[in-house]
Every structure is written in C-alpha cells, then in structure tokens.
Amino acid sequence: MSDADDEARWADAALAAALIAINPTGLRGACIRAPHGHARDRWLGLLRDYLPPVEPLRRVPVNVGDERLLGGLDLAATLGAGRAIAQRGILADADGGFLVLPMAERFNASTLAHIAAVLDTDTVVLERNGLASRTPARIGVIALDEAGDDEEPVRASLLDRLPFLIDLSGLRAKHVDATVFDADAIALARTRLARIRGDDLCEAVCSVAMKLGVASVRASIMAIRAACALAALHGRAQPTDQDAACAVRLVLAPRAAVLPEQAAPSETRSDPPPAPDESGRNEPPPSTAGESDPHDDGDESDRPDMPLDELLLAATVAAIPRGLLQRLRVQDSGASRARTDGRAGALRQSMRRGRPAGTRPGDPSAGIRLNLVETLRAAAPWQPLRRAARAPSLARRVEIRRQDFHVTRYRQRTQTTTIFVVDASGSSAINRLAEAKGAVELLLADCYVRRDQVAVIGFRGTDAELLLPPTRSLIRAKRSLAGLPGGGGTPLAAAIDAGIALAEQVKRAGHSATLVLLTDGRANIARDGSGNRERAESDARAAASRLRAASITTLFLDTSPRPQVAAALLAAAMDATYLPLPYADAASLSSVVKGARAPARR
C-alpha cells in the first residue's frame, strides 16, 4: 500500500477510537488486527486518552479460567473458614471499563461465550460450586488479533458484538504519530449524544447491510450508533448523509461478504474511488470544540441526487479492500464442508500435551494429569458435611473423594500435509509440472516454520505414481520432481484413488491432509488401463464420490486453457473447491493454495 493508503487507514482507526470514547456503552469496542508494535500501542494509548478516567483498560490473560473470569469459590478462604466464601471475577471488577484481550484468537470458545453474554446483558451470572449471584458489569472489549494467515481467526461470536474491525498491519511510526482528535472535543460530544437519534437511517443502513451480505442485525445497529456519535463529534443536531456514509464504511465494509453487481468492477481499479461525500475517506473532524470543519460544512446540496441507501452503498464498496471478495469466494466455496481436515494447524483435543484448554471431571490415569486446584475447588463446598461424618481427630483434614477429581484438557495443533496430484499427460504437461514444482518449493519455505509437509503424486500413461512422500526437505522435493516425463493418457481415476490412499495414511498418523488436484479433468484411461474414454469418465466420477465420502479437503485446479464444464462437475462430485487457473504461475498457485487452506476471517 502507498503512504496515502496507510495514512487513511490510521485516520479511520483514530476516528473509531474517538467514536468508542463518545459512546462507550453503545459502541462496545473493536478488534485490532496487528502484531505487537508501535501502531497497536499507539491506538490503545489514543483510546485511553479519549475515554473518561473512570473507564480503565484491563488486560485479561489468554488462559484465564471460569473461576477467575466469572468469580466463584475463594479456595483458600473457604478451606480456612470451613464454609463457602465467594470472590468477584474479572468481569465484575471491570464494570464501567474495557477488557483488553491479547492474542484474542487463542481464547477458547467458552471464555468468549461468557464475555459475549455479559456484553449482551450487562450482567455476570454465577451459578457454580454452590454459589448463585447476579452482578452488574457494563463492559467493552478490545480484542487484539495477532493471528497469522494460517491461524484461526478471532471467533465470530465476539466479532459480531464489536463495531469496528481495524487492520493496523504494516503501519509504520510515521503514519501513526499524529494525534487526530482533542480529548475536550470528545468529552463535549459525549454530552451532546443523548439528544441525537438515528431512526431515519435504519431503513437505508439495513438495505446496505443486506446488499453486502452482512447477515447480523447487530452490525446495522452499531453503524447507526456510529453515525450518531459522528454527528455529536461534528456538533450536529442529527446525523447527516455524510455521517451515515462514514459510519457504514467503518462498520459494514470490513464485514462485506458479497459485492453488489453494480459495484463489481471496482475491484479491478488500481486505486479505490473516492466516497461520494465531501470528506472523501472522512478527514479528521475538528480537533477542538467550536472550530469549523474545513472538509465538511454540513451542506449536502452538492452530493449526488440518489437514494440514501445507494449513496451509503457506494461509500462502503469504495472502502472494501482490494482482493477481499476474491479471498471470500475461495473461502466460501469450501465453507459447506463442516470439517477441519487440511486447515493449517487445525486444533484437536488431547489429554496429554498441547495448550491447556480447561478441565473436566475424570480419573488421572494413563498419563492424564490431575488438576489439583480444580479438584480442591470441587471438594471444598462438601467439607462441612464430610467433616461431620468422621472422627474429631480427623476434622482438620480436607477429604477428597473420587467424584472430586478433575483432569486437565489440552489442545494441540496437528501437522498438515498438502498432497499435490499433478496431471503429467498431454502436450502441455511440461508447463503444468513447472508450475507444480515452483509451488511446492514456495510452500516448503512455509512448512519449515509450521512443521507441515508436502507430497507429490504424478499421473500419466496408465497409472499414478508417488513421486514425493510427505517431506519438508526442499532438496528431496527437487530431486523427486526433476525426472518426471510428460505425455501419454490421463488415468484420472487412478490418480484420485492414489490421493485418497495417501491422505488416509496421513490422517491415520494423526495429521491433517489437503489434496490439490491439478488437471483439466479429461479422463481417457480407465482403472483397468484400457483406453475406453466413457469408462474412464465413469471411473473418475466413482473415485470422486469416494473422495467426497472420505471427507478430505480438496482443491481442484482446472489447468485447461478454458474452464471446462466437465471439470467443474467433477469437482462438485468430490465436494472440492473448483478454481480455473489456465495461466497460473508458481507464485499465484502457491498463493491460492495457502489462501484456501487459511481460515476465513469475518
């Protein structure tokens, strides 16, 4: 991106911080995607400066347990007093402030569900260990997303409740050092907000959300609240069309799942077009109260004569990052497969090793670890009853029974093997093999970091051959691919069978598998080696059905000069992601494979 684009991204991020500070109860926070660094720290510093002093930012550890988060039994006090004594949790203590979730992508679903429930109800409900209470907790959340391209994103249950999804990746110090807003102007805007309503914007904003494929109604509500906060910041009695356009651009554009038909060509432009409002990407509003905004004088007479929903849609589409919709198409094409095989670093449950993922009742045996603290916590409420049933000389001891035992659960990332099944038949096989070799070499560079592996199967003539067993060795990959000749028939059924066999072997070893099939889909060699085209196509369809039943994540890359209907139908039969790539080079092929393997971000 250019410096102008980066400066515009920072201006939007700073504006989002100001809007949160103006309406902290209605705009409950943001998700900041960026590694640890100056840009992220600067944004958090701005938010801290803009918020009232009584609303602190409190960090939550990634491995926080339910007892510490929600409150519950104070174990030491309970064991000392001989009766149940409760303690407040982080959520109750943070009432009136914001929680900061570092590495939010690593928080487990249970923890985020508790936080989401408090965001919805402003109440912490505690019912465990013989305790029951309801404590007020009006909180906001700043989720810090540090995930790489091949890691799990922050869970949708939390993102759906945060108004702003902000990407600060790649911003340098020169882009973020300027302070955009004055804290006094923001404090004055907070006093104005109660008198501003955005009821007139509801229909237009909801229409834009539907056209962009934003299913959650929360996003539309948050966009309207952002428009009202913008009006308060500008000193207006009601939000204008420009306020609404800026709000939907900030809230809805990062959530876009489809691109409206009339706006489709915008992805091919070299630079994003300006929004139809006077302020372009919404230059910063006045830095102090009472000053006029040179970019926005409130006069809407010059704006295009079009319905409000079309005006808002044009402003939002102009802000959608280039290439986003193409990535969504690739990700959505595989979304119907409810499985995790083949996703880089897929998380699986384990009882022996990995990242701690909570506890459960159970016996510590066969290497399963006892969680002593949770075991004592489960036993503590029963001590008065157990104490009354034993001899006075044993009254001071803590009695633990089998039903009190709790063991620790873990999650570990599985190794992923990408299996290339390469069509080496026909006159253009040399080009396809060159693409596959280059893609394998590029993917291997990432495999060293993720501990993933790559395998290659070539097929030509009458059979398929395993050229490269699963490996991370770049030298071995080059040697195995170098001697593969081209030409001959297309034994597609045999190739699919070989891919299934290797993928199942990988899965039996406890790893994940992704199958990448490079072919034009024109089968002409049957399973028995005969040259009967009709039988060869029938065998290929049967093999595709087997592949679908095996639940193996598959990418079908159609390498023919023109996309083939038969290839698309075969890809559908195997439940594969179909991508026509007649002119793909090694770099683009590698990018497509990594993009399809990476989890979708919404």
Disulfide bonds with the S-S distance in Angstrom:
none
